[in-house]
Amino acid sequence: MRILIVEDEKVLAETVRRGLRNEGFVVDVAHDGVSGMSAAIENSYDVILLDLMLPLKNGYDVLKGIREHRIWTPVLMLTAKDGEYDQTDAFDLGADDYLTKPFSFMVLVARIRALMRRGGPERPVVLAVGTLNLDPVSRSVRRGDTHIGLTAKEYGLLHYLMRRHGQVVSKSEILDNVWDSAFEGGDNVVEVYMGYLRRKIDIPFGLHTLTTIRGMGYMLSPDRAAAASPAPAAE
């Protein structure tokens, strides 16, 4: 039973390493994202313990790189961040579990054993709403067989909407989750970017999946044909 710890807090990493060795595990340790990803790609592990905030390459990018190499070893994220969307982003990228620091060592061991029993079956990490597909690993978007090129902000907005598809989300929720907390502009920027998205994910395909719910916000739905334009009146 071999485990990789990718953790830059050396005292914590050593404490966990010793504890796991006493539990009968073989343990390797890396203290930055680059060496951690290299170890994960070059060696075979039963579970990877991956810190989120790492030097050289953060945990999100390490996880993304591991999954891009089609390595499906179960990954347990270790982090001091406990925000709901931090967890959601980690799971979207292919994490299997999430433990917030400080944590009980016995809880950690229990989580590791549960992951080992579950194993790491191959699974796609793709969000889909109708024919619209978003792959968080490759950061690619497709409508059916057609690739859709998006800017970073358009991608972030679509990613959030796809995670909340079928639900009405307000402008304030979108600003809180897609724009930086330091953003000082008005909420009309949301309307502008919704227009950009519609022109890329709906209009070229004759669809109307991104709708405005007057006075409430926006909702992304499965494929729905756009309403036909009325015929011109006869003279």
C-alpha positions as protocol buffer text, in pm:
chain_id: "A"
residue {
  index: 1
  type: MET
  ca { x: 0 y: 0 z: 0 }
}
residue {
  index: 2
  type: ARG
  ca { x: 187 y: 303 z: -130 }
}
residue {
  index: 3
  type: ILE
  ca { x: 90 y: 664 z: -69 }
}
residue {
  index: 4
  type: LEU
  ca { x: 224 y: 992 z: -208 }
}
residue {
  index: 5
  type: ILE
  ca { x: 206 y: 1303 z: 10 }
}
residue {
  index: 6
  type: VAL
  ca { x: 241 y: 1636 z: -175 }
}
residue {
  index: 7
  type: GLU
  ca { x: 264 y: 1895 z: 103 }
}
residue {
  index: 8
  type: ASP
  ca { x: 490 y: 2199 z: 142 }
}
residue {
  index: 9
  type: GLU
  ca { x: 450 y: 2225 z: 522 }
}
residue {
  index: 10
  type: LYS
  ca { x: 744 y: 2000 z: 603 }
}
residue {
  index: 11
  type: VAL
  ca { x: 660 y: 1945 z: 970 }
}
residue {
  index: 12
  type: LEU
  ca { x: 305 y: 1840 z: 882 }
}
residue {
  index: 13
  type: ALA
  ca { x: 425 y: 1621 z: 595 }
}
residue {
  index: 14
  type: GLU
  ca { x: 676 y: 1444 z: 819 }
}
residue {
  index: 15
  type: THR
  ca { x: 420 y: 1395 z: 1096 }
}
residue {
  index: 16
  type: VAL
  ca { x: 172 y: 1241 z: 852 }
}
residue {
  index: 17
  type: ARG
  ca { x: 447 y: 1032 z: 690 }
}
residue {
  index: 18
  type: ARG
  ca { x: 554 y: 882 z: 1023 }
}
residue {
  index: 19
  type: GLY
  ca { x: 197 y: 814 z: 1125 }
}
residue {
  index: 20
  type: LEU
  ca { x: 115 y: 639 z: 799 }
}
residue {
  index: 21
  type: ARG
  ca { x: 434 y: 433 z: 815 }
}
residue {
  index: 22
  type: ASN
  ca { x: 327 y: 317 z: 1160 }
}
residue {
  index: 23
  type: GLU
  ca { x: -4 y: 212 z: 1003 }
}
residue {
  index: 24
  type: GLY
  ca { x: 185 y: -7 z: 757 }
}
residue {
  index: 25
  type: PHE
  ca { x: 188 y: 221 z: 450 }
}
residue {
  index: 26
  type: VAL
  ca { x: 485 y: 289 z: 224 }
}
residue {
  index: 27
  type: VAL
  ca { x: 504 y: 667 z: 193 }
}
residue {
  index: 28
  type: ASP
  ca { x: 676 y: 905 z: -53 }
}
residue {
  index: 29
  type: VAL
  ca { x: 678 y: 1281 z: 5 }
}
residue {
  index: 30
  type: ALA
  ca { x: 711 y: 1579 z: -230 }
}
residue {
  index: 31
  type: HIS
  ca { x: 721 y: 1940 z: -111 }
}
residue {
  index: 32
  type: ASP
  ca { x: 618 y: 2128 z: -426 }
}
residue {
  index: 33
  type: GLY
  ca { x: 371 y: 2084 z: -709 }
}
residue {
  index: 34
  type: VAL
  ca { x: 621 y: 2013 z: -986 }
}
residue {
  index: 35
  type: SER
  ca { x: 801 y: 1729 z: -808 }
}
residue {
  index: 36
  type: GLY
  ca { x: 469 y: 1600 z: -676 }
}
residue {
  index: 37
  type: MET
  ca { x: 318 y: 1575 z: -1022 }
}
residue {
  index: 38
  type: SER
  ca { x: 632 y: 1409 z: -1157 }
}
residue {
  index: 39
  type: ALA
  ca { x: 620 y: 1149 z: -879 }
}
residue {
  index: 40
  type: ALA
  ca { x: 251 y: 1081 z: -943 }
}
residue {
  index: 41
  type: ILE
  ca { x: 311 y: 1032 z: -1316 }
}
residue {
  index: 42
  type: GLU
  ca { x: 628 y: 823 z: -1286 }
}
residue {
  index: 43
  type: ASN
  ca { x: 522 y: 592 z: -1000 }
}
residue {
  index: 44
  type: SER
  ca { x: 224 y: 384 z: -902 }
}
residue {
  index: 45
  type: TYR
  ca { x: 35 y: 482 z: -586 }
}
residue {
  index: 46
  type: ASP
  ca { x: -278 y: 360 z: -412 }
}
residue {
  index: 47
  type: VAL
  ca { x: -374 y: 709 z: -287 }
}
residue {
  index: 48
  type: ILE
  ca { x: -233 y: 1061 z: -333 }
}
residue {
  index: 49
  type: LEU
  ca { x: -265 y: 1321 z: -54 }
}
residue {
  index: 50
  type: LEU
  ca { x: -247 y: 1656 z: -230 }
}
residue {
  index: 51
  type: ASP
  ca { x: -224 y: 1999 z: -68 }
}
residue {
  index: 52
  type: LEU
  ca { x: -402 y: 2283 z: -248 }
}
residue {
  index: 53
  type: MET
  ca { x: -157 y: 2567 z: -184 }
}
residue {
  index: 54
  type: LEU
  ca { x: 183 y: 2452 z: -314 }
}
residue {
  index: 55
  type: PRO
  ca { x: 494 y: 2629 z: -447 }
}
residue {
  index: 56
  type: LEU
  ca { x: 579 y: 2609 z: -820 }
}
residue {
  index: 57
  type: LYS
  ca { x: 245 y: 2451 z: -915 }
}
residue {
  index: 58
  type: ASN
  ca { x: -76 y: 2463 z: -710 }
}
residue {
  index: 59
  type: GLY
  ca { x: -282 y: 2158 z: -620 }
}
residue {
  index: 60
  type: TYR
  ca { x: -549 y: 2231 z: -881 }
}
residue {
  index: 61
  type: ASP
  ca { x: -289 y: 2230 z: -1158 }
}
residue {
  index: 62
  type: VAL
  ca { x: -121 y: 1917 z: -1021 }
}
residue {
  index: 63
  type: LEU
  ca { x: -456 y: 1738 z: -1015 }
}
residue {
  index: 64
  type: LYS
  ca { x: -536 y: 1859 z: -1365 }
}
residue {
  index: 65
  type: GLY
  ca { x: -196 y: 1738 z: -1490 }
}
residue {
  index: 66
  type: ILE
  ca { x: -240 y: 1397 z: -1329 }
}
residue {
  index: 67
  type: ARG
  ca { x: -580 y: 1347 z: -1487 }
}
residue {
  index: 68
  type: GLU
  ca { x: -456 y: 1471 z: -1827 }
}
residue {
  index: 69
  type: HIS
  ca { x: -210 y: 1181 z: -1814 }
}
residue {
  index: 70
  type: ARG
  ca { x: -509 y: 952 z: -1752 }
}
residue {
  index: 71
  type: ILE
  ca { x: -383 y: 858 z: -1407 }
}
residue {
  index: 72
  type: TRP
  ca { x: -691 y: 776 z: -1199 }
}
residue {
  index: 73
  type: THR
  ca { x: -525 y: 716 z: -862 }
}
residue {
  index: 74
  type: PRO
  ca { x: -766 y: 836 z: -589 }
}
residue {
  index: 75
  type: VAL
  ca { x: -672 y: 1187 z: -476 }
}
residue {
  index: 76
  type: LEU
  ca { x: -755 y: 1331 z: -134 }
}
residue {
  index: 77
  type: MET
  ca { x: -713 y: 1708 z: -121 }
}
residue {
  index: 78
  type: LEU
  ca { x: -561 y: 1852 z: 199 }
}
residue {
  index: 79
  type: THR
  ca { x: -614 y: 2224 z: 242 }
}
residue {
  index: 80
  type: ALA
  ca { x: -668 y: 2508 z: 484 }
}
residue {
  index: 81
  type: LYS
  ca { x: -934 y: 2646 z: 247 }
}
residue {
  index: 82
  type: ASP
  ca { x: -1286 y: 2523 z: 319 }
}
residue {
  index: 83
  type: GLY
  ca { x: -1500 y: 2725 z: 76 }
}
residue {
  index: 84
  type: GLU
  ca { x: -1786 y: 2541 z: -91 }
}
residue {
  index: 85
  type: TYR
  ca { x: -1667 y: 2629 z: -439 }
}
residue {
  index: 86
  type: ASP
  ca { x: -1305 y: 2539 z: -361 }
}
residue {
  index: 87
  type: GLN
  ca { x: -1436 y: 2191 z: -290 }
}
residue {
  index: 88
  type: THR
  ca { x: -1658 y: 2190 z: -598 }
}
residue {
  index: 89
  type: ASP
  ca { x: -1369 y: 2295 z: -823 }
}
residue {
  index: 90
  type: ALA
  ca { x: -1152 y: 2017 z: -680 }
}
residue {
  index: 91
  type: PHE
  ca { x: -1421 y: 1755 z: -741 }
}
residue {
  index: 92
  type: ASP
  ca { x: -1484 y: 1888 z: -1094 }
}
residue {
  index: 93
  type: LEU
  ca { x: -1115 y: 1840 z: -1173 }
}
residue {
  index: 94
  type: GLY
  ca { x: -1123 y: 1481 z: -1050 }
}
residue {
  index: 95
  type: ALA
  ca { x: -1053 y: 1484 z: -676 }
}
residue {
  index: 96
  type: ASP
  ca { x: -1205 y: 1194 z: -482 }
}
residue {
  index: 97
  type: ASP
  ca { x: -1219 y: 1342 z: -133 }
}
residue {
  index: 98
  type: TYR
  ca { x: -1144 y: 1666 z: 51 }
}
residue {
  index: 99
  type: LEU
  ca { x: -1012 y: 1716 z: 405 }
}
residue {
  index: 100
  type: THR
  ca { x: -973 y: 2058 z: 567 }
}
residue {
  index: 101
  type: LYS
  ca { x: -680 y: 2139 z: 796 }
}
residue {
  index: 102
  type: PRO
  ca { x: -645 y: 2090 z: 1086 }
}
residue {
  index: 103
  type: PHE
  ca { x: -767 y: 1732 z: 1068 }
}
residue {
  index: 104
  type: SER
  ca { x: -769 y: 1424 z: 1290 }
}
residue {
  index: 105
  type: PHE
  ca { x: -505 y: 1172 z: 1189 }
}
residue {
  index: 106
  type: MET
  ca { x: -747 y: 885 z: 1253 }
}
residue {
  index: 107
  type: VAL
  ca { x: -1004 y: 1049 z: 1024 }
}
residue {
  index: 108
  type: LEU
  ca { x: -733 y: 1083 z: 759 }
}
residue {
  index: 109
  type: VAL
  ca { x: -647 y: 713 z: 786 }
}
residue {
  index: 110
  type: ALA
  ca { x: -1015 y: 620 z: 765 }
}
residue {
  index: 111
  type: ARG
  ca { x: -1057 y: 833 z: 451 }
}
residue {
  index: 112
  type: ILE
  ca { x: -747 y: 676 z: 294 }
}
residue {
  index: 113
  type: ARG
  ca { x: -870 y: 323 z: 362 }
}
residue {
  index: 114
  type: ALA
  ca { x: -1212 y: 411 z: 217 }
}
residue {
  index: 115
  type: LEU
  ca { x: -1047 y: 543 z: -101 }
}
residue {
  index: 116
  type: MET
  ca { x: -833 y: 232 z: -131 }
}
residue {
  index: 117
  type: ARG
  ca { x: -1141 y: 11 z: -103 }
}
residue {
  index: 118
  type: ARG
  ca { x: -1314 y: 218 z: -369 }
}
residue {
  index: 119
  type: GLY
  ca { x: -1012 y: 215 z: -601 }
}
residue {
  index: 120
  type: GLY
  ca { x: -955 y: 443 z: -897 }
}
residue {
  index: 121
  type: PRO
  ca { x: -1173 y: 337 z: -1190 }
}
residue {
  index: 122
  type: GLU
  ca { x: -1138 y: 535 z: -1508 }
}
residue {
  index: 123
  type: ARG
  ca { x: -1404 y: 801 z: -1534 }
}
residue {
  index: 124
  type: PRO
  ca { x: -1453 y: 1106 z: -1754 }
}
residue {
  index: 125
  type: VAL
  ca { x: -1453 y: 1438 z: -1572 }
}
residue {
  index: 126
  type: VAL
  ca { x: -1689 y: 1617 z: -1806 }
}
residue {
  index: 127
  type: LEU
  ca { x: -1989 y: 1842 z: -1736 }
}
residue {
  index: 128
  type: ALA
  ca { x: -2277 y: 1801 z: -1980 }
}
residue {
  index: 129
  type: VAL
  ca { x: -2600 y: 1992 z: -2032 }
}
residue {
  index: 130
  type: GLY
  ca { x: -2777 y: 1858 z: -2338 }
}
residue {
  index: 131
  type: THR
  ca { x: -2530 y: 1859 z: -2626 }
}
residue {
  index: 132
  type: LEU
  ca { x: -2308 y: 2114 z: -2449 }
}
residue {
  index: 133
  type: ASN
  ca { x: -1998 y: 1957 z: -2290 }
}
residue {
  index: 134
  type: LEU
  ca { x: -1727 y: 2118 z: -2077 }
}
residue {
  index: 135
  type: ASP
  ca { x: -1410 y: 1928 z: -1985 }
}
residue {
  index: 136
  type: PRO
  ca { x: -1245 y: 2094 z: -1679 }
}
residue {
  index: 137
  type: VAL
  ca { x: -926 y: 1895 z: -1734 }
}
residue {
  index: 138
  type: SER
  ca { x: -857 y: 2021 z: -2086 }
}
residue {
  index: 139
  type: ARG
  ca { x: -1067 y: 2339 z: -2033 }
}
residue {
  index: 140
  type: SER
  ca { x: -1238 y: 2266 z: -2365 }
}
residue {
  index: 141
  type: VAL
  ca { x: -1602 y: 2327 z: -2459 }
}
residue {
  index: 142
  type: ARG
  ca { x: -1798 y: 2154 z: -2734 }
}
residue {
  index: 143
  type: ARG
  ca { x: -2153 y: 2166 z: -2864 }
}
residue {
  index: 144
  type: GLY
  ca { x: -2193 y: 1819 z: -3012 }
}
residue {
  index: 145
  type: ASP
  ca { x: -1886 y: 1771 z: -3234 }
}
residue {
  index: 146
  type: THR
  ca { x: -1814 y: 2143 z: -3266 }
}
residue {
  index: 147
  type: HIS
  ca { x: -1539 y: 2301 z: -3057 }
}
residue {
  index: 148
  type: ILE
  ca { x: -1630 y: 2638 z: -2903 }
}
residue {
  index: 149
  type: GLY
  ca { x: -1349 y: 2883 z: -2827 }
}
residue {
  index: 150
  type: LEU
  ca { x: -1404 y: 3088 z: -2510 }
}
residue {
  index: 151
  type: THR
  ca { x: -1206 y: 3352 z: -2328 }
}
residue {
  index: 152
  type: ALA
  ca { x: -1097 y: 3276 z: -1970 }
}
residue {
  index: 153
  type: LYS
  ca { x: -1385 y: 3478 z: -1823 }
}
residue {
  index: 154
  type: GLU
  ca { x: -1642 y: 3327 z: -2061 }
}
residue {
  index: 155
  type: TYR
  ca { x: -1516 y: 2982 z: -1965 }
}
residue {
  index: 156
  type: GLY
  ca { x: -1541 y: 3061 z: -1593 }
}
residue {
  index: 157
  type: LEU
  ca { x: -1896 y: 3190 z: -1636 }
}
residue {
  index: 158
  type: LEU
  ca { x: -2005 y: 2886 z: -1837 }
}
residue {
  index: 159
  type: HIS
  ca { x: -1839 y: 2650 z: -1588 }
}
residue {
  index: 160
  type: TYR
  ca { x: -2037 y: 2807 z: -1304 }
}
residue {
  index: 161
  type: LEU
  ca { x: -2365 y: 2800 z: -1500 }
}
residue {
  index: 162
  type: MET
  ca { x: -2316 y: 2434 z: -1595 }
}
residue {
  index: 163
  type: ARG
  ca { x: -2256 y: 2340 z: -1231 }
}
residue {
  index: 164
  type: ARG
  ca { x: -2585 y: 2513 z: -1150 }
}
residue {
  index: 165
  type: HIS
  ca { x: -2778 y: 2412 z: -1462 }
}
residue {
  index: 166
  type: GLY
  ca { x: -3154 y: 2403 z: -1425 }
}
residue {
  index: 167
  type: GLN
  ca { x: -3135 y: 2657 z: -1141 }
}
residue {
  index: 168
  type: VAL
  ca { x: -3192 y: 3031 z: -1152 }
}
residue {
  index: 169
  type: VAL
  ca { x: -2875 y: 3217 z: -1048 }
}
residue {
  index: 170
  type: SER
  ca { x: -2875 y: 3588 z: -970 }
}
residue {
  index: 171
  type: LYS
  ca { x: -2631 y: 3849 z: -1093 }
}
residue {
  index: 172
  type: SER
  ca { x: -2489 y: 3884 z: -741 }
}
residue {
  index: 173
  type: GLU
  ca { x: -2426 y: 3508 z: -717 }
}
residue {
  index: 174
  type: ILE
  ca { x: -2250 y: 3514 z: -1053 }
}
residue {
  index: 175
  type: LEU
  ca { x: -2034 y: 3812 z: -954 }
}
residue {
  index: 176
  type: ASP
  ca { x: -1940 y: 3645 z: -624 }
}
residue {
  index: 177
  type: ASN
  ca { x: -1837 y: 3320 z: -791 }
}
residue {
  index: 178
  type: VAL
  ca { x: -1695 y: 3420 z: -1131 }
}
residue {
  index: 179
  type: TRP
  ca { x: -1546 y: 3766 z: -1081 }
}
residue {
  index: 180
  type: ASP
  ca { x: -1264 y: 3848 z: -844 }
}
residue {
  index: 181
  type: SER
  ca { x: -1367 y: 3975 z: -500 }
}
residue {
  index: 182
  type: ALA
  ca { x: -1178 y: 4296 z: -574 }
}
residue {
  index: 183
  type: PHE
  ca { x: -1396 y: 4368 z: -882 }
}
residue {
  index: 184
  type: GLU
  ca { x: -1548 y: 4715 z: -842 }
}
residue {
  index: 185
  type: GLY
  ca { x: -1754 y: 4740 z: -1161 }
}
residue {
  index: 186
  type: GLY
  ca { x: -2132 y: 4727 z: -1189 }
}
residue {
  index: 187
  type: ASP
  ca { x: -2338 y: 4411 z: -1231 }
}
residue {
  index: 188
  type: ASN
  ca { x: -2412 y: 4506 z: -1594 }
}
residue {
  index: 189
  type: VAL
  ca { x: -2088 y: 4323 z: -1678 }
}
residue {
  index: 190
  type: VAL
  ca { x: -2285 y: 4001 z: -1621 }
}
residue {
  index: 191
  type: GLU
  ca { x: -2535 y: 4100 z: -1893 }
}
residue {
  index: 192
  type: VAL
  ca { x: -2249 y: 4175 z: -2130 }
}
residue {
  index: 193
  type: TYR
  ca { x: -2086 y: 3836 z: -2080 }
}
residue {
  index: 194
  type: MET
  ca { x: -2418 y: 3655 z: -2104 }
}
residue {
  index: 195
  type: GLY
  ca { x: -2451 y: 3812 z: -2447 }
}
residue {
  index: 196
  type: TYR
  ca { x: -2103 y: 3691 z: -2540 }
}
residue {
  index: 197
  type: LEU
  ca { x: -2190 y: 3337 z: -2430 }
}
residue {
  index: 198
  type: ARG
  ca { x: -2520 y: 3329 z: -2618 }
}
residue {
  index: 199
  type: ARG
  ca { x: -2343 y: 3429 z: -2938 }
}
residue {
  index: 200
  type: LYS
  ca { x: -2107 y: 3133 z: -2895 }
}
residue {
  index: 201
  type: ILE
  ca { x: -2303 y: 2847 z: -2736 }
}
residue {
  index: 202
  type: ASP
  ca { x: -2658 y: 2913 z: -2864 }
}
residue {
  index: 203
  type: ILE
  ca { x: -2704 y: 3137 z: -3167 }
}
residue {
  index: 204
  type: PRO
  ca { x: -2474 y: 2947 z: -3411 }
}
residue {
  index: 205
  type: PHE
  ca { x: -2667 y: 2628 z: -3328 }
}
residue {
  index: 206
  type: GLY
  ca { x: -3019 y: 2767 z: -3346 }
}
residue {
  index: 207
  type: LEU
  ca { x: -3068 y: 2709 z: -2972 }
}
residue {
  index: 208
  type: HIS
  ca { x: -3188 y: 2910 z: -2674 }
}
residue {
  index: 209
  type: THR
  ca { x: -3052 y: 2733 z: -2366 }
}
residue {
  index: 210
  type: LEU
  ca { x: -2922 y: 3037 z: -2176 }
}
residue {
  index: 211
  type: THR
  ca { x: -3228 y: 3232 z: -2067 }
}
residue {
  index: 212
  type: THR
  ca { x: -3290 y: 3549 z: -1869 }
}
residue {
  index: 213
  type: ILE
  ca { x: -3546 y: 3515 z: -1592 }
}
residue {
  index: 214
  type: ARG
  ca { x: -3674 y: 3870 z: -1556 }
}
residue {
  index: 215
  type: GLY
  ca { x: -3611 y: 4017 z: -1213 }
}
residue {
  index: 216
  type: MET
  ca { x: -3438 y: 3700 z: -1089 }
}
residue {
  index: 217
  type: GLY
  ca { x: -3131 y: 3609 z: -1294 }
}
residue {
  index: 218
  type: TYR
  ca { x: -3026 y: 3350 z: -1550 }
}
residue {
  index: 219
  type: MET
  ca { x: -3068 y: 2980 z: -1612 }
}
residue {
  index: 220
  type: LEU
  ca { x: -2887 y: 2730 z: -1834 }
}
residue {
  index: 221
  type: SER
  ca { x: -3111 y: 2450 z: -1962 }
}
residue {
  index: 222
  type: PRO
  ca { x: -3071 y: 2147 z: -2191 }
}
residue {
  index: 223
  type: ASP
  ca { x: -3109 y: 2196 z: -2566 }
}
residue {
  index: 224
  type: ARG
  ca { x: -3407 y: 2404 z: -2665 }
}
residue {
  index: 225
  type: ALA
  ca { x: -3467 y: 2538 z: -3015 }
}
residue {
  index: 226
  type: ALA
  ca { x: -3475 y: 2913 z: -3051 }
}
residue {
  index: 227
  type: ALA
  ca { x: -3815 y: 3057 z: -3136 }
}
residue {
  index: 228
  type: ALA
  ca { x: -3861 y: 3110 z: -3507 }
}
residue {
  index: 229
  type: SER
  ca { x: -3872 y: 3468 z: -3629 }
}
residue {
  index: 230
  type: PRO
  ca { x: -4224 y: 3577 z: -3734 }
}
residue {
  index: 231
  type: ALA
  ca { x: -4292 y: 3578 z: -4106 }
}
residue {
  index: 232
  type: PRO
  ca { x: -4305 y: 3924 z: -4269 }
}
residue {
  index: 233
  type: ALA
  ca { x: -4652 y: 4064 z: -4316 }
}
residue {
  index: 234
  type: ALA
  ca { x: -4793 y: 4045 z: -4670 }
}
residue {
  index: 235
  type: GLU
  ca { x: -4828 y: 4375 z: -4848 }
}
